[in-house]
Amino acid sequence: MHSIAMAMSLHPGMWICYATLYGLIIGSFCNVLIYRLPIMSDPERRSANPRHRNLTRRSACPACGNPIRWRHNIPVFGWFLLSGHCHDCGEPISGRYPAIEFLSGLGTGLIAWLCGFTWIAGTAMLAFWACITATGIFYDTVNRYFAFLNGRPAGFD
Ligand SMILES: [Zn+2]
């Protein structure tokens, strides 16, 4: 057996800790996907949002466009460090970002705990992250649709 696999199997607590940390980071990436994938797939929004038209650009404040500093980009904690406001312009940052990061960390740790260090755990984690991303995009799409019908600007809080 591979030494990492053996260590993870012998110390389930370590595996659960690593999985939770990894889940927090992936949750942060889910936020990026939820925000950028709909923009990237719509030519009109793509040209209006040059900062968010691909996945390689650094995270930026949606209000003022200033890049997020690395210490403010730490999953969940960064948001609390900023008390939910942009460091540069002071505009509120949605509590949905840390909530999704927390949900992802919690769920990934739970899968690690329930399934152990197995392929089933890895597959379940991929499915879980995909579900988070798809749900977020679906919610925003429905929200944008009703905003359009009611003639109010689209957004989430
Ligand atoms: Zn800002």
py3Dmol code that shows the C-alpha trace and the ligand (Angstrom):
import py3Dmol

protein = """\
ATOM      1  CA  MET A   1       0.000   0.000   0.000  1.00  0.00           C
ATOM      2  CA  HIS A   2       1.206   3.495  -0.769  1.00  0.00           C
ATOM      3  CA  SER A   3       2.632   5.243   2.294  1.00  0.00           C
ATOM      4  CA  ILE A   4       0.245   8.245   2.118  1.00  0.00           C
ATOM      5  CA  ALA A   5      -2.743   5.916   1.753  1.00  0.00           C
ATOM      6  CA  MET A   6      -1.481   3.886   4.705  1.00  0.00           C
ATOM      7  CA  ALA A   7      -1.011   6.978   6.878  1.00  0.00           C
ATOM      8  CA  MET A   8      -4.527   8.201   6.002  1.00  0.00           C
ATOM      9  CA  SER A   9      -6.050   4.779   6.769  1.00  0.00           C
ATOM     10  CA  LEU A  10      -4.177   4.425  10.061  1.00  0.00           C
ATOM     11  CA  HIS A  11      -5.040   7.954  11.199  1.00  0.00           C
ATOM     12  CA  PRO A  12      -8.652   8.703  10.163  1.00  0.00           C
ATOM     13  CA  GLY A  13      -8.542  11.957  12.153  1.00  0.00           C
ATOM     14  CA  MET A  14      -5.732  13.255   9.944  1.00  0.00           C
ATOM     15  CA  TRP A  15      -7.651  12.257   6.797  1.00  0.00           C
ATOM     16  CA  ILE A  16     -10.799  14.037   8.063  1.00  0.00           C
ATOM     17  CA  CYS A  17      -8.755  17.179   8.915  1.00  0.00           C
ATOM     18  CA  TYR A  18      -7.056  17.288   5.505  1.00  0.00           C
ATOM     19  CA  ALA A  19     -10.360  16.633   3.729  1.00  0.00           C
ATOM     20  CA  THR A  20     -12.059  19.461   5.669  1.00  0.00           C
ATOM     21  CA  LEU A  21      -9.269  21.938   4.822  1.00  0.00           C
ATOM     22  CA  TYR A  22      -9.368  20.829   1.196  1.00  0.00           C
ATOM     23  CA  GLY A  23     -13.173  21.171   1.217  1.00  0.00           C
ATOM     24  CA  LEU A  24     -12.852  24.777   2.442  1.00  0.00           C
ATOM     25  CA  ILE A  25     -10.462  25.622  -0.416  1.00  0.00           C
ATOM     26  CA  ILE A  26     -12.633  23.839  -3.011  1.00  0.00           C
ATOM     27  CA  GLY A  27     -15.661  25.696  -1.577  1.00  0.00           C
ATOM     28  CA  SER A  28     -13.844  28.934  -2.341  1.00  0.00           C
ATOM     29  CA  PHE A  29     -13.326  27.679  -5.916  1.00  0.00           C
ATOM     30  CA  CYS A  30     -17.052  26.740  -6.095  1.00  0.00           C
ATOM     31  CA  ASN A  31     -17.808  30.426  -5.383  1.00  0.00           C
ATOM     32  CA  VAL A  32     -15.576  31.406  -8.312  1.00  0.00           C
ATOM     33  CA  LEU A  33     -17.345  28.912 -10.600  1.00  0.00           C
ATOM     34  CA  ILE A  34     -20.826  30.023  -9.457  1.00  0.00           C
ATOM     35  CA  TYR A  35     -19.936  33.667 -10.145  1.00  0.00           C
ATOM     36  CA  ARG A  36     -17.906  33.287 -13.344  1.00  0.00           C
ATOM     37  CA  LEU A  37     -19.323  30.318 -15.323  1.00  0.00           C
ATOM     38  CA  PRO A  38     -22.618  32.116 -16.179  1.00  0.00           C
ATOM     39  CA  ILE A  39     -20.640  35.259 -17.150  1.00  0.00           C
ATOM     40  CA  MET A  40     -18.177  33.219 -19.250  1.00  0.00           C
ATOM     41  CA  SER A  41     -20.992  31.468 -21.140  1.00  0.00           C
ATOM     42  CA  ASP A  42     -22.897  34.689 -22.012  1.00  0.00           C
ATOM     43  CA  PRO A  43     -21.134  36.797 -24.708  1.00  0.00           C
ATOM     44  CA  GLU A  44     -22.931  39.973 -23.597  1.00  0.00           C
ATOM     45  CA  ARG A  45     -21.985  39.660 -19.912  1.00  0.00           C
ATOM     46  CA  ARG A  46     -18.532  38.399 -20.890  1.00  0.00           C
ATOM     47  CA  SER A  47     -17.644  41.628 -22.675  1.00  0.00           C
ATOM     48  CA  ALA A  48     -19.158  43.724 -19.862  1.00  0.00           C
ATOM     49  CA  ASN A  49     -17.093  41.912 -17.149  1.00  0.00           C
ATOM     50  CA  PRO A  50     -13.476  41.796 -18.397  1.00  0.00           C
ATOM     51  CA  ARG A  51     -12.225  40.878 -14.893  1.00  0.00           C
ATOM     52  CA  HIS A  52     -14.411  37.797 -14.552  1.00  0.00           C
ATOM     53  CA  ARG A  53     -14.381  36.429 -18.082  1.00  0.00           C
ATOM     54  CA  ASN A  54     -12.011  33.535 -17.278  1.00  0.00           C
ATOM     55  CA  LEU A  55     -10.904  31.438 -14.295  1.00  0.00           C
ATOM     56  CA  THR A  56      -7.253  32.481 -14.207  1.00  0.00           C
ATOM     57  CA  ARG A  57      -7.736  36.042 -12.949  1.00  0.00           C
ATOM     58  CA  ARG A  58      -7.405  36.779  -9.253  1.00  0.00           C
ATOM     59  CA  SER A  59     -10.513  37.284  -7.116  1.00  0.00           C
ATOM     60  CA  ALA A  60     -11.684  40.885  -7.133  1.00  0.00           C
ATOM     61  CA  CYS A  61     -14.355  42.897  -5.293  1.00  0.00           C
ATOM     62  CA  PRO A  62     -17.518  42.847  -7.467  1.00  0.00           C
ATOM     63  CA  ALA A  63     -18.187  46.497  -6.508  1.00  0.00           C
ATOM     64  CA  CYS A  64     -14.836  48.298  -6.987  1.00  0.00           C
ATOM     65  CA  GLY A  65     -12.799  45.664  -8.861  1.00  0.00           C
ATOM     66  CA  ASN A  66      -9.772  45.822  -6.547  1.00  0.00           C
ATOM     67  CA  PRO A  67      -8.047  42.430  -6.141  1.00  0.00           C
ATOM     68  CA  ILE A  68      -8.683  40.587  -2.849  1.00  0.00           C
ATOM     69  CA  ARG A  69      -5.522  40.396  -0.709  1.00  0.00           C
ATOM     70  CA  TRP A  70      -4.323  36.855   0.028  1.00  0.00           C
ATOM     71  CA  ARG A  71      -4.996  37.147   3.780  1.00  0.00           C
ATOM     72  CA  HIS A  72      -8.579  38.204   3.037  1.00  0.00           C
ATOM     73  CA  ASN A  73      -8.933  35.292   0.595  1.00  0.00           C
ATOM     74  CA  ILE A  74      -8.593  32.587   3.280  1.00  0.00           C
ATOM     75  CA  PRO A  75     -11.825  30.545   3.220  1.00  0.00           C
ATOM     76  CA  VAL A  76     -14.428  31.623   5.842  1.00  0.00           C
ATOM     77  CA  PHE A  77     -11.854  33.477   8.024  1.00  0.00           C
ATOM     78  CA  GLY A  78     -11.081  36.126   5.392  1.00  0.00           C
ATOM     79  CA  TRP A  79     -14.705  37.226   5.330  1.00  0.00           C
ATOM     80  CA  PHE A  80     -14.793  37.576   9.139  1.00  0.00           C
ATOM     81  CA  LEU A  81     -11.423  39.382   9.068  1.00  0.00           C
ATOM     82  CA  LEU A  82     -13.078  41.964   6.811  1.00  0.00           C
ATOM     83  CA  SER A  83     -16.354  41.873   8.838  1.00  0.00           C
ATOM     84  CA  GLY A  84     -18.120  41.255   5.548  1.00  0.00           C
ATOM     85  CA  HIS A  85     -16.956  44.456   3.817  1.00  0.00           C
ATOM     86  CA  CYS A  86     -14.480  45.192   1.012  1.00  0.00           C
ATOM     87  CA  HIS A  87     -11.132  46.440   2.369  1.00  0.00           C
ATOM     88  CA  ASP A  88     -10.904  49.056  -0.403  1.00  0.00           C
ATOM     89  CA  CYS A  89     -14.400  50.427  -1.020  1.00  0.00           C
ATOM     90  CA  GLY A  90     -16.275  49.267   2.116  1.00  0.00           C
ATOM     91  CA  GLU A  91     -19.131  47.755   0.093  1.00  0.00           C
ATOM     92  CA  PRO A  92     -20.692  44.721   1.822  1.00  0.00           C
ATOM     93  CA  ILE A  93     -19.517  41.282   0.612  1.00  0.00           C
ATOM     94  CA  SER A  94     -22.266  38.651   0.531  1.00  0.00           C
ATOM     95  CA  GLY A  95     -22.342  36.223   3.471  1.00  0.00           C
ATOM     96  CA  ARG A  96     -23.019  33.559   0.877  1.00  0.00           C
ATOM     97  CA  TYR A  97     -19.284  33.270   0.129  1.00  0.00           C
ATOM     98  CA  PRO A  98     -18.220  32.084   3.626  1.00  0.00           C
ATOM     99  CA  ALA A  99     -21.467  30.072   3.934  1.00  0.00           C
ATOM    100  CA  ILE A 100     -20.657  28.043   0.787  1.00  0.00           C
ATOM    101  CA  GLU A 101     -17.027  27.605   1.914  1.00  0.00           C
ATOM    102  CA  PHE A 102     -18.205  26.385   5.332  1.00  0.00           C
ATOM    103  CA  LEU A 103     -20.792  24.034   3.798  1.00  0.00           C
ATOM    104  CA  SER A 104     -18.153  22.585   1.473  1.00  0.00           C
ATOM    105  CA  GLY A 105     -15.623  22.093   4.298  1.00  0.00           C
ATOM    106  CA  LEU A 106     -18.242  20.500   6.568  1.00  0.00           C
ATOM    107  CA  GLY A 107     -19.651  18.195   3.870  1.00  0.00           C
ATOM    108  CA  THR A 108     -16.220  17.129   2.623  1.00  0.00           C
ATOM    109  CA  GLY A 109     -15.105  16.329   6.196  1.00  0.00           C
ATOM    110  CA  LEU A 110     -18.338  14.400   6.745  1.00  0.00           C
ATOM    111  CA  ILE A 111     -17.764  12.322   3.581  1.00  0.00           C
ATOM    112  CA  ALA A 112     -14.167  11.637   4.707  1.00  0.00           C
ATOM    113  CA  TRP A 113     -15.481  10.499   8.094  1.00  0.00           C
ATOM    114  CA  LEU A 114     -18.281   8.311   6.692  1.00  0.00           C
ATOM    115  CA  CYS A 115     -16.405   6.756   3.737  1.00  0.00           C
ATOM    116  CA  GLY A 116     -12.804   6.662   5.004  1.00  0.00           C
ATOM    117  CA  PHE A 117      -9.822   6.982   2.654  1.00  0.00           C
ATOM    118  CA  THR A 118     -11.498   5.264  -0.335  1.00  0.00           C
ATOM    119  CA  TRP A 119     -12.357   5.901  -3.986  1.00  0.00           C
ATOM    120  CA  ILE A 120     -15.999   6.131  -2.884  1.00  0.00           C
ATOM    121  CA  ALA A 121     -15.062   9.143  -0.709  1.00  0.00           C
ATOM    122  CA  GLY A 122     -13.285  10.832  -3.649  1.00  0.00           C
ATOM    123  CA  THR A 123     -16.230  10.234  -5.982  1.00  0.00           C
ATOM    124  CA  ALA A 124     -18.752  11.418  -3.386  1.00  0.00           C
ATOM    125  CA  MET A 125     -16.684  14.597  -2.812  1.00  0.00           C
ATOM    126  CA  LEU A 126     -16.580  15.387  -6.543  1.00  0.00           C
ATOM    127  CA  ALA A 127     -20.363  14.882  -6.755  1.00  0.00           C
ATOM    128  CA  PHE A 128     -20.889  17.035  -3.645  1.00  0.00           C
ATOM    129  CA  TRP A 129     -18.785  19.940  -5.002  1.00  0.00           C
ATOM    130  CA  ALA A 130     -20.564  19.684  -8.372  1.00  0.00           C
ATOM    131  CA  CYS A 131     -23.939  19.836  -6.540  1.00  0.00           C
ATOM    132  CA  ILE A 132     -22.908  22.967  -4.604  1.00  0.00           C
ATOM    133  CA  THR A 133     -21.778  24.690  -7.818  1.00  0.00           C
ATOM    134  CA  ALA A 134     -24.844  23.639  -9.835  1.00  0.00           C
ATOM    135  CA  THR A 135     -27.216  24.720  -7.028  1.00  0.00           C
ATOM    136  CA  GLY A 136     -25.546  28.142  -6.757  1.00  0.00           C
ATOM    137  CA  ILE A 137     -25.683  28.732 -10.515  1.00  0.00           C
ATOM    138  CA  PHE A 138     -29.304  27.530 -10.635  1.00  0.00           C
ATOM    139  CA  TYR A 139     -30.293  29.882  -7.776  1.00  0.00           C
ATOM    140  CA  ASP A 140     -28.610  32.877  -9.446  1.00  0.00           C
ATOM    141  CA  THR A 141     -30.137  32.039 -12.835  1.00  0.00           C
ATOM    142  CA  VAL A 142     -33.667  31.822 -11.373  1.00  0.00           C
ATOM    143  CA  ASN A 143     -32.994  35.032  -9.419  1.00  0.00           C
ATOM    144  CA  ARG A 144     -31.814  36.847 -12.571  1.00  0.00           C
ATOM    145  CA  TYR A 145     -34.860  35.581 -14.487  1.00  0.00           C
ATOM    146  CA  PHE A 146     -37.342  36.884 -11.903  1.00  0.00           C
ATOM    147  CA  ALA A 147     -35.384  40.138 -11.558  1.00  0.00           C
ATOM    148  CA  PHE A 148     -35.714  40.542 -15.322  1.00  0.00           C
ATOM    149  CA  LEU A 149     -39.476  39.809 -15.196  1.00  0.00           C
ATOM    150  CA  ASN A 150     -39.986  42.304 -12.354  1.00  0.00           C
ATOM    151  CA  GLY A 151     -37.734  44.937 -13.884  1.00  0.00           C
ATOM    152  CA  ARG A 152     -35.364  45.171 -10.914  1.00  0.00           C
ATOM    153  CA  PRO A 153     -31.565  44.768 -10.946  1.00  0.00           C
ATOM    154  CA  ALA A 154     -30.299  41.199 -10.421  1.00  0.00           C
ATOM    155  CA  GLY A 155     -28.216  40.452  -7.341  1.00  0.00           C
ATOM    156  CA  PHE A 156     -28.073  38.258  -4.294  1.00  0.00           C
ATOM    157  CA  ASP A 157     -27.581  38.906  -0.600  1.00  0.00           C
TER     158      ASP A 157
END
"""
ligand_1 = """\
1
ZN
Zn -14.490 46.938 -3.191
"""
view = py3Dmol.view(width=600, height=400)
view.addModel(protein, "pdb")
view.setStyle({"model": 0}, {"cartoon": {"style": "trace"}})
view.addModel(ligand_1, "xyz")
view.setStyle({"model": 1}, {"stick": {}})
view.zoomTo()
view.show()
